[in-house]
C-alpha cells in the first residue's frame, strides 16, 4: 500500500469509528504498512496517550511531529524507527499523516465543544434541558435500573429580579445549583427552566435517594437567603422516569403552595418588587 492509499484508508477509519477506536485503529494501520516499530500519540488537552507497537529501551530513531491545526495544538506524534534508513524513507508520509491527524483532532475538539455548549447551562455550570431530554430517552430503555428524580423551583425569583436586578437573581440561581451539587454532584443536575432544576440519579436505592433528598431540605433550611420548593420520586424501573417526573412535579407544586400559605405575599411597592412576610 502506498502513502496516498494509506492516508485515504486512515481518513475512512477515523470517520467511521470516531476518536477512541478511530485513533488506535488508524495508528495500527500506519504501523502495519510502514517501517515504524512503534507509534505514540500524546494528546495535550485530554492528557491521554495512545501507543501501538512495542516501545524499545534500546537504540531507536525517533521522529517527533507536533500536531497543529489553525491555532490549536492537539498533541504530538512520536514515530519510532529501527534504522535511519526507514526513517528517511517514511518521513514525508508521516509528516502528511501528522497533518491529517491534526485536522481530524481539531475537528473533533470543536465538535466536543459544540456538544458541551449545546448541553450545558454556562452560567451555572450544570446540564441544560436538552441534556435532560436526551438522558430521559436513554433511561426509558433501562427497565433494569432504578432511578430517583427530584425537582427544585426557586421561590420568588421574579420578585428578586424586579426588586434587586438580574445579577441578584443569578446569585440566587448559583446558590441553588451549588447546594444541589453539594448533595448530588454537579453532573446529575439539569436546569430545565428559568428558576427550575431537575436532578436525575440512576442506580441509587430508594433509602439512599430519600436520605439525599432530606439532606437537601436541611441544606435549604440552613440558607439565610434562598428558599425553594422541592418534590421527588423514586422508581424501581427507569422505564417509568416520565411518571417519576410527574410525581416530582406534583410534589414540588404542593411544597410551593405550602410555602405561600405560610408567607403572606404583600402588595407591590414602588420600584421594589414583591416582598414576603412570615
Secondary structure, DSSP 8 states (H G I E B T S, - for coil): --HHHHHHHHHHHHHHHHHHHHHHHHHHHHHHTSSEEEEEEEETTTTEEEEEE---SS--EEEEEEEEETTEEEEEEEEEESSHHHHHHHHHHHHHHHHHHHHHHHHHHHHHHHHHHHHEETTTTEE-HHHHHHHHHHHTT-TTS-EEEEEEEETTHHHHHHHH-HHHHHHHHHHHHHHHHHHH-GGGEEE-SSSEEEEEEET--HHHHHHHHHHHHHHHHH-SS--EEEEEEEESSGGGHHHHHHHHHHHHHHHHHHHHHHSEE---BTTTB--EE-
